Amino acid sequence: TLGTKFVIADNPQWWQAFLKENVSILAMNEEEAEALTGENDPLLAADKALDWVDLVLCTAGPIGLYMAGFTEEEAKRKTQHPLLPGAIAEFNQYEFSRAMRHKDCTNPLRVYSHIAPYMGGPEKIMNTNGAGDGALAALLHDITANSYHRSNVPNSSKHKFTWLTYSSLAQVCKYANRVSYQVLNQHSPRLTRGLPEREDSLEESYWDR
C-alpha cells in the first residue's frame, strides 16, 4: 500500500524501482497513483503500474474501484457485463478472467475491471480511514482462499494454471467494493461485524450481476 502521495511524489523513480524489485500486489488511491505514474486517469495509472507489479488495486473515490492484472491468453474469459469506454477502449472485455503473476504466464494478457461505488456510496462520509485497506483485505482474502483450495484440492480444475486469485477480477472488484463501502458507512476503519452472506432487498441485483 502506498500510504501517501507526498512520499511517492518526492521520488517516484525510486518507488518504481522498489516495486519492480520487491512487490507483487499494489494498492493505491488515485492521488498516489498519479504521483507514482504521472497518469491522472486511474485506469492508465493502474495499467502503467503493471510494468512493475503483478496485480493492481486502485480506489478512485466517487468514480469507484479499478483492478488491473495479468492472465494467461489461453485462459482468458470474456465478460458478460456491458463493455466500458475509457482511456483503454472496452478495457473490461476479459474481466471474468482470474489473475496470475506475470512470471507464471506463458503468454501474458493484461486484464482490467472497474466497479462503481456500491449503491452509489454512503449517504455521508465522515472519514475514509481504512476504506482502501478494507478493499485490499478483501483481495488478500480471495488470494488466501485460492492457496487454501489448491492445498486441499490440488487436482481441481480450478488449478489448471497457477492462478493468483480464486475469483475473477470482476468478482474481486465486487467483494473489495462491498467491504470498502461497509467501512465508510460505519465511519470507522474497523469492521464491528462480518458482512452478511447474502443481503436482502435491492442489493440482490448487485450480487446477481
C-alpha positions as CSV (number, residue, x, y, z in Angstrom):
1,T,0.0,0.0,0.0
2,L,1.5,3.4,-1.0
3,G,0.1,5.3,2.0
4,T,0.5,8.9,1.0
5,K,1.0,10.7,-2.3
6,F,3.6,13.1,-0.8
7,V,6.1,10.4,0.0
8,I,5.7,8.9,-3.5
9,A,5.9,12.3,-5.3
10,D,9.2,13.1,-3.6
11,N,11.0,10.3,-5.6
12,P,8.7,8.3,-7.9
13,Q,11.5,6.7,-9.8
14,W,12.9,5.2,-6.6
15,W,9.5,3.8,-5.8
16,Q,9.0,2.4,-9.3
17,A,12.3,0.5,-9.0
18,F,11.4,-0.7,-5.5
19,L,8.1,-2.0,-6.7
20,K,9.7,-3.9,-9.6
21,E,12.2,-5.5,-7.3
22,N,10.1,-6.3,-4.3
23,V,6.3,-6.1,-4.8
24,S,3.7,-8.3,-6.5
25,I,0.4,-6.7,-5.4
26,L,0.0,-2.9,-5.3
27,A,-2.9,-1.0,-3.6
28,M,-3.3,2.8,-4.0
29,N,-5.7,5.6,-4.4
30,E,-6.0,7.8,-7.5
31,E,-3.7,10.6,-6.0
32,E,-1.0,8.1,-5.1
33,A,-1.4,6.5,-8.5
34,E,-0.8,9.8,-10.2
35,A,2.2,10.6,-8.1
36,L,3.7,7.2,-8.9
37,T,3.0,7.0,-12.6
38,G,2.3,10.6,-13.8
39,E,-1.1,9.5,-15.1
40,N,-4.2,11.2,-13.7
41,D,-6.5,8.6,-15.2
42,P,-6.8,5.8,-12.6
43,L,-7.1,3.2,-15.4
44,L,-4.0,4.3,-17.2
45,A,-2.2,4.6,-13.9
46,A,-3.1,1.0,-13.0
47,D,-2.0,-0.1,-16.4
48,K,1.3,1.6,-16.1
49,A,1.9,0.0,-12.7
50,L,1.7,-3.4,-14.3
51,D,5.1,-2.6,-15.7
52,W,6.4,-3.2,-12.2
53,V,3.9,-5.5,-10.3
54,D,1.6,-8.4,-11.0
55,L,-1.7,-7.0,-9.7
56,V,-3.1,-3.5,-9.0
57,L,-6.0,-2.3,-6.9
58,C,-6.7,1.4,-7.4
59,T,-9.5,3.2,-5.5
60,A,-10.8,6.3,-7.1
61,G,-13.3,7.9,-4.7
62,P,-16.7,8.6,-6.3
63,I,-15.5,7.0,-9.6
64,G,-15.3,3.6,-7.9
65,L,-12.6,1.0,-8.0
66,Y,-10.2,-0.3,-10.7
67,M,-8.2,-3.5,-10.9
68,A,-5.5,-4.5,-13.4
69,G,-3.6,-7.7,-13.7
70,F,-2.4,-10.4,-16.0
71,T,-4.0,-13.7,-17.1
72,E,-2.9,-16.4,-19.5
73,E,-4.0,-15.7,-23.1
74,E,-5.3,-19.3,-23.5
75,A,-7.4,-19.0,-20.3
76,K,-8.9,-15.5,-20.8
77,R,-12.7,-15.2,-20.2
78,K,-14.9,-12.6,-21.8
79,T,-17.1,-10.5,-19.6
80,Q,-20.9,-10.8,-19.6
81,H,-21.2,-7.2,-18.4
82,P,-21.5,-4.2,-20.8
83,L,-18.2,-3.2,-22.3
84,L,-16.9,0.0,-20.7
85,P,-15.4,3.0,-22.5
86,G,-12.3,4.6,-21.2
87,A,-8.7,5.5,-21.9
88,I,-8.3,1.9,-22.9
89,A,-11.2,1.0,-25.2
90,E,-13.5,-1.8,-23.8
91,F,-11.0,-2.3,-21.1
92,N,-13.2,-4.7,-19.1
93,Q,-13.5,-7.2,-22.0
94,Y,-11.8,-10.0,-20.2
95,E,-12.6,-9.1,-16.6
96,F,-14.1,-12.6,-16.0
97,S,-10.5,-13.9,-16.1
98,R,-8.6,-14.9,-13.0
99,A,-5.3,-13.1,-12.2
100,M,-1.9,-14.6,-12.5
101,R,1.6,-13.5,-11.7
102,H,3.4,-12.3,-14.9
103,K,6.2,-14.9,-14.5
104,D,3.6,-17.7,-14.3
105,C,2.1,-16.7,-17.7
106,T,3.3,-18.2,-21.0
107,N,1.5,-15.6,-23.0
108,P,0.5,-12.8,-20.5
109,L,-2.5,-10.7,-21.3
110,R,-3.3,-7.5,-19.4
111,V,-6.9,-7.6,-18.0
112,Y,-8.8,-4.8,-16.2
113,S,-12.0,-4.4,-14.3
114,H,-14.0,-1.5,-12.8
115,I,-16.9,-1.2,-10.5
116,A,-18.8,2.0,-9.4
117,P,-19.3,2.7,-5.7
118,Y,-21.7,0.1,-4.0
119,M,-25.2,1.5,-4.0
120,G,-23.8,4.9,-5.1
121,G,-21.6,5.1,-2.0
122,P,-22.6,6.0,1.6
123,E,-25.0,9.0,2.0
124,K,-22.5,10.6,4.3
125,I,-18.7,10.0,4.6
126,M,-17.2,11.2,7.8
127,N,-13.7,9.8,7.1
128,T,-12.1,7.5,4.6
129,N,-9.8,5.8,7.1
130,G,-9.5,2.1,6.4
131,A,-11.6,2.0,3.2
132,G,-8.7,1.2,0.9
133,D,-7.3,-1.2,3.5
134,G,-10.7,-2.9,3.6
135,A,-10.6,-3.3,-0.2
136,L,-7.1,-4.7,-0.1
137,A,-8.1,-7.1,2.7
138,A,-10.9,-8.5,0.5
139,L,-8.4,-9.1,-2.3
140,L,-5.9,-10.8,0.1
141,H,-8.8,-13.0,1.4
142,D,-9.5,-14.2,-2.1
143,I,-5.8,-14.9,-2.8
144,T,-5.6,-16.8,0.5
145,A,-8.8,-18.8,-0.4
146,N,-7.0,-19.8,-3.7
147,S,-3.9,-21.0,-1.8
148,Y,-6.1,-22.9,0.7
149,H,-8.2,-24.6,-2.1
150,R,-5.0,-25.5,-4.0
151,S,-3.6,-27.2,-0.9
152,N,-6.7,-29.1,-0.1
153,V,-8.0,-29.9,-3.6
154,P,-4.8,-29.9,-5.8
155,N,-6.3,-31.9,-8.6
156,S,-9.2,-29.5,-9.1
157,S,-9.8,-27.9,-12.5
158,K,-9.6,-24.6,-10.7
159,H,-5.8,-25.1,-10.6
160,K,-5.0,-26.0,-14.2
161,F,-3.0,-22.8,-14.3
162,T,-1.0,-21.2,-11.5
163,W,-3.6,-18.6,-10.6
164,L,-3.1,-15.8,-8.1
165,T,-6.8,-15.3,-7.2
166,Y,-9.6,-17.7,-6.6
167,S,-12.2,-15.5,-8.2
168,S,-12.3,-13.4,-11.4
169,L,-11.1,-9.8,-11.5
170,A,-14.7,-8.7,-11.7
171,Q,-15.7,-10.7,-8.6
172,V,-12.8,-9.5,-6.6
173,C,-13.7,-5.9,-7.5
174,K,-17.3,-6.6,-6.3
175,Y,-16.0,-8.0,-3.0
176,A,-13.5,-5.3,-2.4
177,N,-16.0,-2.6,-3.2
178,R,-18.5,-4.0,-0.8
179,V,-16.1,-4.2,2.1
180,S,-14.9,-0.7,1.4
181,Y,-18.5,0.6,1.5
182,Q,-19.1,-1.1,4.9
183,V,-16.0,0.6,6.4
184,L,-17.1,4.0,5.0
185,N,-20.7,3.6,6.1
186,Q,-19.9,2.9,9.7
187,H,-17.4,5.8,9.9
188,S,-14.7,3.6,11.4
189,P,-11.7,1.8,10.0
190,R,-12.6,-1.4,11.9
191,L,-15.5,-3.6,10.9
192,T,-17.5,-4.4,14.0
193,R,-19.4,-7.3,12.4
194,G,-19.0,-9.6,9.4
195,L,-20.7,-8.9,6.1
196,P,-23.9,-10.9,5.5
197,E,-23.6,-13.9,3.2
198,R,-26.4,-12.5,1.0
199,E,-28.3,-9.3,1.5
200,D,-32.0,-8.6,1.5
201,S,-33.9,-6.0,-0.6
202,L,-32.4,-4.3,-3.7
203,E,-28.9,-5.5,-3.0
204,E,-29.8,-8.9,-4.5
205,S,-29.4,-7.4,-8.0
206,Y,-25.9,-6.3,-7.1
207,W,-24.8,-9.9,-6.2
208,D,-26.6,-11.3,-9.3
209,R,-24.7,-9.1,-11.7
